[in-house]
Amino acid sequence: MTLLFQIEKRPQLYEILFIVVYILINNAINATSIIMEASRNGQALQLWRPFVLEYSSALSFIFLLPLIILLLNKVPLTWLLFKKNVFWHIVASVVFSLMHVSLMVLFRKIIYLSQGMQYQLGEMPKELFYEYRKDAWFYVFIVAALYCFRFVVSRLIGEAKLLSEGEGSSKVEYFDRLLVKKLGREFIIQVEDIEWFEACGNYVNLYVKGRIYPTRSTISKLVEQIADKGFCRIHRSHGVKIDAVESLTSLHSGDCELKLKCGKILNLSRRYKEEFKGKFG
């Protein structure tokens, strides 16, 4: 199974890993740079201190990273929404900095205490402003890096767009085909070939014969558009083609477990159980 296919399946996990790896490498370089500068200047320096200072900051960033991604998904900085949403990200950068400093100082105090020492951040207003300058810039970097990562992945994976038989009509209700754009190429996939799909941020990932194609839509809208092709919503985050289901198993919780012919196991929630079973009536 290729790395690209793994990224297709769990794009949010890999974008977090991308940022985490950068943070760890960057702070390791910063710590070793401090040690080398001290050695160059003939200063005595305990080797553990630079790593504690740098990695207490790094771990704080990593703990807060999912919150930034969640906010970015809820309040995107696309061209159309940039002016409207940038204010909230400015506010978020302040909150992010305060939370980062709080976690960072806590980690340092715990480690210093374990060494029989005390850690003090310094004069609070001055230090908070000093840290905010760095944190705000790093916040901007994280947002930019996430969008760059998503752009590259979307170009590699390709993006699907629903097409209809009568593209010239002013209003289209149902769709028959998918136009997939991938690395400068375009090809057509039949809607009937979709086995199941899941919500993923601002996209819905379509699973077709072992491949994944994201399409910019909500899962509710997508189900409405392709319902006449034998598709049904089975969960707030999932939908399935009825003909792709191999078996159904009831669970004690009242939900059901669906096994697809491709081997995938999906949950059928109680909310959508009657609608699903009605498709067989």
C-alpha positions as a Markdown table, in Angstrom:
| # | Residue | x | y | z |
|---|---|---|---|---|
| 1 | Met | 0.0 | 0.0 | 0.0 |
| 2 | Thr | 1.6 | 3.3 | -1.1 |
| 3 | Leu | 2.2 | 6.3 | 1.1 |
| 4 | Leu | -0.1 | 8.3 | -1.2 |
| 5 | Phe | -2.9 | 5.9 | -0.6 |
| 6 | Gln | -2.3 | 6.1 | 3.1 |
| 7 | Ile | -2.5 | 9.9 | 2.9 |
| 8 | Glu | -5.7 | 9.6 | 0.9 |
| 9 | Lys | -7.3 | 7.6 | 3.7 |
| 10 | Arg | -6.1 | 9.8 | 6.6 |
| 11 | Pro | -5.3 | 13.3 | 5.2 |
| 12 | Gln | -5.8 | 15.0 | 8.6 |
| 13 | Leu | -3.4 | 12.6 | 10.4 |
| 14 | Tyr | -0.7 | 13.2 | 7.8 |
| 15 | Glu | -1.0 | 16.9 | 7.8 |
| 16 | Ile | -0.5 | 16.8 | 11.6 |
| 17 | Leu | 2.5 | 14.6 | 11.2 |
| 18 | Phe | 3.9 | 17.0 | 8.6 |
| 19 | Ile | 3.8 | 19.9 | 11.1 |
| 20 | Val | 4.9 | 17.8 | 14.1 |
| 21 | Val | 8.0 | 16.6 | 12.2 |
| 22 | Tyr | 8.9 | 20.1 | 11.2 |
| 23 | Ile | 8.5 | 21.4 | 14.8 |
| 24 | Leu | 10.7 | 18.6 | 16.3 |
| 25 | Ile | 13.5 | 19.1 | 13.7 |
| 26 | Asn | 13.3 | 22.9 | 13.9 |
| 27 | Asn | 13.6 | 22.9 | 17.7 |
| 28 | Ala | 16.4 | 20.3 | 17.7 |
| 29 | Ile | 18.3 | 22.6 | 15.4 |
| 30 | Asn | 17.6 | 25.6 | 17.7 |
| 31 | Ala | 18.8 | 23.7 | 20.8 |
| 32 | Thr | 22.0 | 22.5 | 19.2 |
| 33 | Ser | 22.7 | 26.0 | 17.9 |
| 34 | Ile | 22.5 | 27.4 | 21.4 |
| 35 | Ile | 25.0 | 24.7 | 22.6 |
| 36 | Met | 27.3 | 25.5 | 19.7 |
| 37 | Glu | 27.2 | 29.2 | 20.3 |
| 38 | Ala | 28.0 | 28.7 | 24.0 |
| 39 | Ser | 30.9 | 26.5 | 23.1 |
| 40 | Arg | 32.2 | 29.0 | 20.5 |
| 41 | Asn | 32.1 | 31.7 | 23.2 |
| 42 | Gly | 33.7 | 29.6 | 25.8 |
| 43 | Gln | 30.6 | 29.6 | 28.1 |
| 44 | Ala | 29.8 | 26.8 | 30.4 |
| 45 | Leu | 26.4 | 25.4 | 29.7 |
| 46 | Gln | 24.4 | 22.4 | 30.9 |
| 47 | Leu | 23.5 | 20.5 | 27.8 |
| 48 | Trp | 20.0 | 19.5 | 28.9 |
| 49 | Arg | 18.8 | 23.1 | 29.4 |
| 50 | Pro | 18.6 | 24.2 | 25.7 |
| 51 | Phe | 16.7 | 21.0 | 24.9 |
| 52 | Val | 14.3 | 21.5 | 27.8 |
| 53 | Leu | 13.7 | 25.1 | 26.7 |
| 54 | Glu | 13.2 | 24.2 | 23.1 |
| 55 | Tyr | 11.2 | 21.0 | 23.5 |
| 56 | Ser | 8.9 | 22.4 | 26.2 |
| 57 | Ser | 7.9 | 24.9 | 23.6 |
| 58 | Ala | 7.7 | 22.3 | 20.8 |
| 59 | Leu | 5.4 | 20.0 | 22.9 |
| 60 | Ser | 3.2 | 22.9 | 23.7 |
| 61 | Phe | 2.8 | 23.7 | 20.0 |
| 62 | Ile | 2.1 | 20.0 | 19.2 |
| 63 | Phe | -0.7 | 19.8 | 21.9 |
| 64 | Leu | -2.3 | 22.9 | 20.5 |
| 65 | Leu | -2.0 | 22.0 | 16.8 |
| 66 | Pro | -5.3 | 20.0 | 16.6 |
| 67 | Leu | -7.1 | 23.2 | 17.9 |
| 68 | Ile | -5.7 | 25.3 | 15.1 |
| 69 | Ile | -6.7 | 22.7 | 12.5 |
| 70 | Leu | -10.2 | 22.5 | 13.9 |
| 71 | Leu | -10.5 | 26.3 | 13.8 |
| 72 | Leu | -9.1 | 26.4 | 10.2 |
| 73 | Asn | -11.8 | 23.9 | 9.1 |
| 74 | Lys | -14.6 | 25.8 | 10.8 |
| 75 | Val | -13.3 | 29.3 | 9.9 |
| 76 | Pro | -11.4 | 28.8 | 6.6 |
| 77 | Leu | -9.1 | 31.5 | 5.1 |
| 78 | Thr | -10.2 | 31.1 | 1.5 |
| 79 | Trp | -10.1 | 34.1 | -0.8 |
| 80 | Leu | -13.9 | 34.7 | -0.6 |
| 81 | Leu | -13.9 | 34.4 | 3.2 |
| 82 | Phe | -10.5 | 35.9 | 4.1 |
| 83 | Lys | -11.7 | 39.4 | 5.1 |
| 84 | Lys | -14.6 | 38.0 | 7.1 |
| 85 | Asn | -12.6 | 35.3 | 8.9 |
| 86 | Val | -9.1 | 36.8 | 9.4 |
| 87 | Phe | -10.3 | 38.7 | 12.5 |
| 88 | Trp | -11.1 | 35.5 | 14.2 |
| 89 | His | -7.7 | 34.1 | 13.4 |
| 90 | Ile | -6.0 | 37.2 | 14.9 |
| 91 | Val | -8.0 | 36.6 | 18.1 |
| 92 | Ala | -7.1 | 33.0 | 17.9 |
| 93 | Ser | -3.4 | 33.8 | 17.6 |
| 94 | Val | -3.6 | 35.7 | 20.9 |
| 95 | Val | -5.3 | 32.8 | 22.6 |
| 96 | Phe | -2.9 | 30.4 | 21.1 |
| 97 | Ser | 0.1 | 32.4 | 22.4 |
| 98 | Leu | -1.4 | 32.5 | 25.9 |
| 99 | Met | -2.1 | 28.8 | 25.9 |
| 100 | His | 1.3 | 28.0 | 24.5 |
| 101 | Val | 3.2 | 30.1 | 27.1 |
| 102 | Ser | 1.1 | 28.5 | 29.9 |
| 103 | Leu | 1.9 | 25.0 | 28.8 |
| 104 | Met | 5.5 | 25.8 | 28.1 |
| 105 | Val | 6.1 | 27.3 | 31.5 |
| 106 | Leu | 4.3 | 24.4 | 33.2 |
| 107 | Phe | 6.6 | 21.9 | 31.4 |
| 108 | Arg | 9.7 | 23.8 | 32.4 |
| 109 | Lys | 8.7 | 24.2 | 36.0 |
| 110 | Ile | 8.1 | 20.4 | 36.3 |
| 111 | Ile | 11.4 | 19.5 | 34.7 |
| 112 | Tyr | 13.4 | 22.2 | 36.7 |
| 113 | Leu | 11.7 | 21.0 | 39.9 |
| 114 | Ser | 12.8 | 17.5 | 39.2 |
| 115 | Gln | 16.4 | 18.8 | 39.1 |
| 116 | Gly | 15.9 | 20.7 | 42.4 |
| 117 | Met | 15.8 | 24.0 | 40.6 |
| 118 | Gln | 13.2 | 26.8 | 40.1 |
| 119 | Tyr | 12.1 | 28.2 | 36.8 |
| 120 | Gln | 10.8 | 31.8 | 36.3 |
| 121 | Leu | 9.6 | 33.2 | 33.0 |
| 122 | Gly | 10.5 | 36.8 | 33.9 |
| 123 | Glu | 8.6 | 40.0 | 33.9 |
| 124 | Met | 5.2 | 38.9 | 32.7 |
| 125 | Pro | 3.9 | 41.7 | 30.4 |
| 126 | Lys | 7.2 | 42.0 | 28.7 |
| 127 | Glu | 7.7 | 38.3 | 28.3 |
| 128 | Leu | 4.1 | 37.7 | 27.0 |
| 129 | Phe | 4.7 | 40.3 | 24.3 |
| 130 | Tyr | 8.0 | 38.8 | 23.5 |
| 131 | Glu | 6.5 | 35.3 | 23.1 |
| 132 | Tyr | 3.4 | 36.6 | 21.2 |
| 133 | Arg | 5.7 | 38.0 | 18.4 |
| 134 | Lys | 7.1 | 34.6 | 17.9 |
| 135 | Asp | 3.9 | 32.7 | 18.4 |
| 136 | Ala | 1.9 | 34.9 | 16.0 |
| 137 | Trp | 4.4 | 34.4 | 13.3 |
| 138 | Phe | 4.5 | 30.6 | 13.9 |
| 139 | Tyr | 0.6 | 30.6 | 13.8 |
| 140 | Val | 0.8 | 32.2 | 10.4 |
| 141 | Phe | 3.4 | 29.6 | 9.3 |
| 142 | Ile | 1.2 | 26.7 | 10.5 |
| 143 | Val | -1.8 | 28.0 | 8.6 |
| 144 | Ala | 0.3 | 28.6 | 5.4 |
| 145 | Ala | 2.0 | 25.1 | 5.8 |
| 146 | Leu | -1.4 | 23.4 | 6.2 |
| 147 | Tyr | -2.8 | 25.0 | 3.1 |
| 148 | Cys | 0.3 | 24.2 | 1.1 |
| 149 | Phe | 0.2 | 20.6 | 2.2 |
| 150 | Arg | -3.5 | 20.3 | 1.4 |
| 151 | Phe | -3.0 | 21.9 | -2.0 |
| 152 | Val | -0.2 | 19.5 | -2.9 |
| 153 | Val | -2.1 | 16.5 | -1.7 |
| 154 | Ser | -5.2 | 17.5 | -3.6 |
| 155 | Arg | -3.2 | 17.8 | -6.8 |
| 156 | Leu | -1.7 | 14.3 | -6.2 |
| 157 | Ile | -5.0 | 12.7 | -5.3 |
| 158 | Gly | -7.1 | 14.5 | -7.7 |
| 159 | Glu | -10.5 | 16.2 | -7.1 |
| 160 | Ala | -13.8 | 15.0 | -8.4 |
| 161 | Lys | -16.7 | 17.1 | -9.7 |
| 162 | Leu | -20.2 | 15.8 | -10.3 |
| 163 | Leu | -21.4 | 16.0 | -13.9 |
| 164 | Ser | -24.8 | 15.4 | -15.4 |
| 165 | Glu | -26.1 | 14.2 | -18.7 |
| 166 | Gly | -27.5 | 17.7 | -19.5 |
| 167 | Glu | -24.7 | 20.0 | -18.4 |
| 168 | Gly | -26.2 | 22.9 | -20.3 |
| 169 | Ser | -29.3 | 23.1 | -18.0 |
| 170 | Ser | -29.5 | 25.9 | -15.6 |
| 171 | Lys | -30.5 | 23.7 | -12.7 |
| 172 | Val | -29.2 | 20.1 | -12.2 |
| 173 | Glu | -30.7 | 17.9 | -9.6 |
| 174 | Tyr | -29.2 | 14.4 | -10.3 |
| 175 | Phe | -25.8 | 13.4 | -11.5 |
| 176 | Asp | -24.4 | 10.4 | -13.5 |
| 177 | Arg | -20.7 | 10.9 | -13.7 |
| 178 | Leu | -17.6 | 12.2 | -12.0 |
| 179 | Leu | -15.0 | 14.4 | -13.7 |
| 180 | Val | -11.7 | 13.7 | -11.9 |
| 181 | Lys | -8.8 | 16.2 | -12.4 |
| 182 | Lys | -5.5 | 14.7 | -11.3 |
| 183 | Leu | -2.0 | 16.0 | -12.2 |
| 184 | Gly | -3.1 | 17.8 | -15.2 |
| 185 | Arg | -5.2 | 14.9 | -16.5 |
| 186 | Glu | -9.0 | 14.5 | -16.6 |
| 187 | Phe | -11.0 | 11.3 | -16.7 |
| 188 | Ile | -14.6 | 10.2 | -16.2 |
| 189 | Ile | -15.9 | 7.8 | -13.5 |
| 190 | Gln | -19.5 | 6.6 | -13.3 |
| 191 | Val | -21.4 | 7.5 | -10.1 |
| 192 | Glu | -22.5 | 3.9 | -9.9 |
| 193 | Asp | -18.9 | 2.9 | -9.3 |
| 194 | Ile | -18.8 | 4.6 | -5.9 |
| 195 | Glu | -18.9 | 2.1 | -3.1 |
| 196 | Trp | -19.1 | 4.4 | -0.1 |
| 197 | Phe | -18.2 | 7.9 | 1.0 |
| 198 | Glu | -17.3 | 9.8 | 4.1 |
| 199 | Ala | -17.3 | 13.5 | 5.2 |
| 200 | Cys | -13.8 | 15.0 | 5.6 |
| 201 | Gly | -13.8 | 18.7 | 6.5 |
| 202 | Asn | -15.0 | 20.7 | 3.5 |
| 203 | Tyr | -14.9 | 17.7 | 1.3 |
| 204 | Val | -16.5 | 14.3 | 0.9 |
| 205 | Asn | -14.1 | 11.4 | 0.1 |
| 206 | Leu | -15.5 | 9.1 | -2.5 |
| 207 | Tyr | -14.3 | 5.5 | -2.5 |
| 208 | Val | -14.2 | 3.9 | -5.9 |
| 209 | Lys | -12.5 | 0.5 | -6.6 |
| 210 | Gly | -9.8 | 1.0 | -4.0 |
| 211 | Arg | -9.1 | 4.7 | -4.9 |
| 212 | Ile | -10.2 | 7.8 | -3.0 |
| 213 | Tyr | -11.5 | 11.0 | -4.8 |
| 214 | Pro | -12.4 | 14.1 | -2.7 |
| 215 | Thr | -15.2 | 16.3 | -3.9 |
| 216 | Arg | -16.1 | 19.7 | -2.4 |
| 217 | Ser | -19.5 | 19.2 | -1.0 |
| 218 | Thr | -21.4 | 18.4 | 2.2 |
| 219 | Ile | -22.5 | 14.8 | 2.7 |
| 220 | Ser | -26.2 | 15.9 | 2.9 |
| 221 | Lys | -26.1 | 17.6 | -0.4 |
| 222 | Leu | -24.2 | 14.7 | -2.0 |
| 223 | Val | -26.7 | 12.1 | -0.9 |
| 224 | Glu | -29.5 | 14.2 | -2.2 |
| 225 | Gln | -27.8 | 14.5 | -5.6 |
| 226 | Ile | -27.0 | 10.8 | -6.1 |
| 227 | Ala | -29.9 | 9.2 | -4.1 |
| 228 | Asp | -31.6 | 8.0 | -7.3 |
| 229 | Lys | -28.5 | 5.9 | -8.1 |
| 230 | Gly | -29.0 | 3.6 | -5.1 |
| 231 | Phe | -27.1 | 5.5 | -2.4 |
| 232 | Cys | -28.2 | 6.0 | 1.2 |
| 233 | Arg | -26.8 | 7.8 | 4.2 |
| 234 | Ile | -26.0 | 5.5 | 7.1 |
| 235 | His | -24.3 | 7.8 | 9.6 |
| 236 | Arg | -23.7 | 11.5 | 10.0 |
| 237 | Ser | -20.3 | 11.0 | 8.4 |
| 238 | His | -20.9 | 8.1 | 6.0 |
| 239 | Gly | -23.0 | 7.0 | 3.1 |
| 240 | Val | -23.0 | 3.8 | 1.1 |
| 241 | Lys | -24.2 | 2.3 | -2.2 |
| 242 | Ile | -26.9 | -0.3 | -1.3 |
| 243 | Asp | -25.6 | -2.8 | -3.9 |
| 244 | Ala | -22.1 | -2.7 | -2.3 |
| 245 | Val | -23.4 | -4.0 | 1.0 |
| 246 | Glu | -22.7 | -7.7 | 1.6 |
| 247 | Ser | -24.1 | -8.2 | 5.1 |
| 248 | Leu | -25.7 | -6.5 | 8.1 |
| 249 | Thr | -25.2 | -7.3 | 11.8 |
| 250 | Ser | -27.2 | -5.9 | 14.7 |
| 251 | Leu | -25.3 | -4.6 | 17.7 |
| 252 | His | -26.4 | -4.4 | 21.3 |
| 253 | Ser | -26.3 | -0.5 | 21.1 |
| 254 | Gly | -29.1 | -0.5 | 18.6 |
| 255 | Asp | -26.8 | 0.4 | 15.8 |
| 256 | Cys | -25.8 | -2.1 | 13.0 |
| 257 | Glu | -22.6 | -3.1 | 11.4 |
| 258 | Leu | -22.4 | -3.1 | 7.6 |
| 259 | Lys | -19.8 | -5.2 | 5.8 |
| 260 | Leu | -19.2 | -4.2 | 2.2 |
| 261 | Lys | -18.2 | -6.5 | -0.6 |
| 262 | Cys | -14.9 | -4.7 | -0.7 |
| 263 | Gly | -14.3 | -5.8 | 2.9 |
| 264 | Lys | -14.9 | -2.4 | 4.5 |
| 265 | Ile | -16.8 | -2.3 | 7.8 |
| 266 | Leu | -19.1 | 0.7 | 8.4 |
| 267 | Asn | -21.5 | 1.6 | 11.2 |
| 268 | Leu | -25.2 | 2.0 | 10.5 |
| 269 | Ser | -26.5 | 4.3 | 13.2 |
| 270 | Arg | -30.0 | 4.0 | 14.7 |
| 271 | Arg | -30.9 | 7.4 | 13.2 |
| 272 | Tyr | -30.6 | 6.1 | 9.6 |
| 273 | Lys | -31.5 | 2.5 | 10.2 |
| 274 | Glu | -35.2 | 2.7 | 9.0 |
| 275 | Glu | -34.2 | 4.7 | 6.0 |
| 276 | Phe | -31.6 | 2.1 | 5.0 |
| 277 | Lys | -33.9 | -0.8 | 5.5 |
| 278 | Gly | -36.6 | 1.0 | 3.5 |
| 279 | Lys | -34.3 | 0.8 | 0.5 |
| 280 | Phe | -34.9 | -2.9 | 0.4 |
| 281 | Gly | -38.7 | -2.6 | 0.6 |
